[in-house]
């Protein structure tokens, strides 16, 4: 069965204030604010309140549109989307429908070109809190979230697998972070609604998929569910389903929903926004180097492989760290230690480089020590792990854990090991290659990893002749 998937991705922007009022944007706060403390009459939709468009949000949306290679609208305006639900007290959401701020772009993710249908701005509704879970005794509303600025990025149905959708979202999140409009370490959230159909059948929309990790889980489940229905002789109906990350399943919300059901009308309290193309050209000149550009530069300037460069640019802070270290060390060595060993250690601890409290100078120092032959591969990797755990410079770590190479009498150490392990010696001489690996490990243990395994192996073979 052929699979078609399209994404509608909502990104909470990190502007200082909300979309249509002057209230603080809660995504930038370190701690969770008390419920219903960041609101005003506009957030609540009280009679007589008037929205006003946030210029900074318009500029953020334009930056994203330019980065996604979109055509910018000459003018745009906001609309009201009928929304009879408790989390939107005024019974409509201010969004864009007829003329979005941008259309017709594209992004390349792992070699696949994904078409962008449209980019538009809208407001977030309030947060619904079900006391006792779904079906509990009562429901509460927190209007701190109401009015958080969102951009919605809608793709064409260009994905043929859940993995492709995940890769695209990871690339999109990286672009947004480079632009400075979204910060994954903040309270900001990326949520996607996925439209999926099998073999040209009816489209099913799956809502409430948070981040890049859940998208693959949710889509895999929905594909399996739809295939099961078809195999049993059933038909897939156009419907909207909700993804539940706790149970790992989707649940039907409603059927046969179309855009016409929302009754869009022009927002009379907000004026049209024009001269967007001129502002977009101005903003384009100030854009930072984006992931694809930086990746191409790493390949050309530092002679890295495409795969290594892609790994390094996936995180802006890691890319900047690599550029810093590559000016002081062999770029390929720096790429390996940062793009593989450092990232592996950070991922193990659930950290990003910006949150690790490591300094660029510490990483550069460790790599220089390795290049100078002061550390073996094994001990350099141990030092990297201990630096992340202890948050101390390389010199302090190597001294504390005695990781630097010492002047050792390697022949004496090997002879002592051989005397204590005569059976392994006999096994090796009778053709057992595993015995040699065993002896190498014992010698490395005795030397605390201060001698390279290759050097130990050569010395062992020489003494065992």
Protein Blocks (a to p, Z undefined) as FASTA:
>chain_A
ZZddddddddddfbfbdfkbcbdcfklpmbdcdehklccfklnopghiacdddfklmmmm
mmmmmmnopacdfbdcddddddddfklmnopacddfklcfbehiaddeehiacddfbdcd
dddddddddehiahiabdcddfklgopacdddddddfbfbfklmmmmmmmmmmmmmmnop
acfkbmbdcdddddddeehiacdddehiehjklmmmmmmmmmmmmmmmmmnopacddddd
dddfknopacdfbghiafklnopacdfkbccdehklmmmmmmmmmpccdfklmmmmmmmm
nopafklmmmmmmpmklmmmmmmmmmmmcfklmmmmmmmmmmmmmmmnopafklnopafk
lmmmmmmmmmnopacfklmmmmmmmmmmnopafklmmmmnopaccdddfklmmmmmmmmm
mmlmmmmmnopaklmmmmmmmmmmmnnopacfklmmmmmmmmmZZ
